[in-house]
Amino acid sequence: MTEQEQTKKRPKVPRQKMPEQDPIARAHNFWEVALGYPNDIALLEASRCLHCKKPYCMKGCPVEVDIPDFVELVKQGNFVDAAWKVKEKNSLPRIAGRVCPQESQCESQCVLGKKGEPCAIGRLERFVADYVAEHEEWKMPPLPKPTGHKVAVVGSGPAGLTLAGALIKKGVAVTVYEALHELGGVLVYGIPEFRLPKAIVRSEIDELRRLGVEFHTNHVVGRIETVDDLLERFEAVFIGTGAGAPLFLKIPGENLNGVYSANEFLTRSNLMKAYLFPESDTPVAKGRRVVVFGGGNVAMDSARTALRLGAEEVTIVYRRTVEELPARAEEVHHAMEEGVKFKLLTAPIEILGNEAGWAVGVRCQQMKLGEPDQSGRRRPIPVEGEFFDIECDMAVVSIGNAANPLVPSSTTALETNKWGNIVADLDSGKTSRDRVWAGGDIVTGAATVILAMGAGRKAALSMLDYFGVS
């Protein structure tokens, strides 16, 4: 019987909705929006899986989780073993289950999606990972004897953490160096609390620490010591420093008070705990009317954060239509539910200021869509003579990021491209410098958490091959 025939004969169970906070309530707090599946709903969702003989879903997973087997264990009610099946390949399942764009990865390949909705693989991954954490079912996996090999990791974001988890389980000693005072990279300074609670990130890192990974914070590689210095003490170095240098619009008024990069705005809110003010005494400036330039996940995070910090009105300004928004459909939907406004086919051309040097508005040009550009999206074209102003007292620029030049510029014989990204083989992470690997946004430019995790896993496998460790 073919998988399509199995689908027809099975009782039709609809894809189970994720329980969520009420939109009106959650727009004013930083608690997690998605509440997670309860046991009975997880069992029902897992029952939809066909356990295909040719699991196309696995081809869509950058870290190669054994999806059919873990979902089958959920179906049997064996939540603990299901979680450990996931953890064989994914060291950060509580994180991936929350922020991975499963709809364009594993779930896009699900056979059920051909004539209906795919199995909610990401929600089930989150469920089992949360289950073992909440029921304190953590167990030490069997670890081999130390191999004697030592690796340094620069950056504690998703790429570096994934590599650390893969190597430590093979007996390779790993030391992670983080420039900031909190571990987690973009997972803690970029993604808001309501989408990925800091406690979740800490729990995943604590698990790596229990496995033997060593962490050092406030350690700026490129200043305190260089990659060249690390290579004197370690056999190999992995660079996973991300893309943390914000891009700007380069329009008049961008240097006015009240104008932030999304990096600064979200980092102030996340690491300085502005979302806990006055419990935490580091507030961020709060706008009454806020505009956010951009249409990606970071733009949605910025807009929804501004709303929670007390803004009366938040508007996304984007040059294309809603169909071309690069953000996850779920994040756009949540933003709309919470009351964020969308001013589409609109391009900012000047930020307007008052005599005191503060932003008071943005001048915009009406756009229309032309032919598709290199990204595959239809190119926005100005509509001649059509201009208008939007009132605001705060603007957040969220149009992308460039590579931080500190580590590449301080490492000898390390090739970079014209954008400042490290040149590395995408299948292995190997760079032009002997014994140096790199992966994640520092190589590809700003992308997703799960793609960075996939890069970390590939680099780990390449290192193991280099060491002769199976």
Steps between C-alpha positions, in 0.01 A plus 500: 500500500640838401531788745225682310270196541582487872402865527160434340422204731598672824236690698543869426642673804553872442832663586479600865515868581764634737345644819590868528457797727208725413625769255364793700661377823833395352552832320569647844727234651824320414381150590529233235232526231484131402414289805594154368298185445349318798553120502169406337540746213857383438378140477227601257741696279755218500227257389487688167855395404520226234849387602597502132751245371665787313492782756526811283456707817851402610642641176356836602669497843842671503608300808358167371274413794344153467150646474287188430651306792466783752139567395423127521626501860270795575214304346578216744495743793874452556582870527835459675651266240355723228692794642823304515450383143490869398802581716712243315531755219371829644663639814254791519149353448320736739637790296450348154144399587420866564687701237580264212293578186374142476242601241777555246726219622385154619125569483522624141610147402230315700282271285190611691555851370436394140123489551459661839705635788836343592571338833597763760855367538641813663225518761555133587876560528434784743251284692736208567797725580291702745357180650836356604614839632185561703492144636875506573555193285849610393747217467867489416541343157777242465819696437818348356838533666666838436683494169751764605393733220415860596291755311435868567169656394472875446140607562227327700218538248310210340786396268762487777271329752398233248861427410592483869223248567595280206871494590469449876288188438791357302761557771644825362563770764326829412553850640258775393597869513221761508562877473187599695408433861217263406538176306279429200588761239203608291281258696518733802580846365291486183189289556245646744389332819146444370634283217794330672529534879854547629444215749454260207834602348673469838356151550642382167840651577498347849449162335809554286690607811400176674637308204835671556502805271698786657371857462671840541302826480627859466776363280539705181698296250675749275585723797589290807656242272472406134411184311875468432558494877230235549662278238809481723291331772232318297517263207214674322286813525140553390383857431129555553483872574184571299405813311468769763580823315172675411427637155341843461276669245748782426225760484491852653409512869626154590729650767214670687424414862233233521635302204633153587641207313298188578821354649529775758128513574464124555831461684405777744166335559636145526838517675428814705162351594303810406200270482523457879510874585467618777605167654815536290623861501619529139209639298512553126353813342134439428325647201136603484481456124763262364586413142708195408671482161524145361295185457705214645473313830719761671264776387206306645693449824577872519142607432353257752760599761418869454134419551572316824716787624195725487475650150151620409556433131758288316529494122706272277618687190588261215573557131310197369163334571408253774562209259868595475562545873807288586386446861337173603127503429440413867691808618313728258170351615590551866604860437172575321298334777675718758418821317819580307413701188653430160574780254589304187636606161666782692865610501646747755700778335562733798460497878363835612626672814422799723730782615612297799630219276228243568314297239141616446403320180608324184449610141406212272461426132226282358632191320369245251630158406693434182673187372664250740857579613784263593320400822201379297275767646348769283714810500349814661488803269427859612168652391603838364374800695318304776640592844350509851609535865450268798516652850736325741723572798710184463630309198666159490707401197476127432628441147771241566848457642858476383786293638683629805854562371687451829588129477558481122721810503713375790556151356787450258448320166121489542316573176188717502267610221405852393234519773747405774363148549747219555542280193436140607393179331127464565520120530788488748551850645870494405656842444814612318689483828631160605325360809232773494135429426210747487123486469171682547430864420870596495523284184155524339386841617190536716291182479301274735594336829452151360725566199772617740446182701533296182828675421627422849414134460671475158814665637501259796484199268784647291712555812437144618613375160811721527576353845427144383226462758195292401 
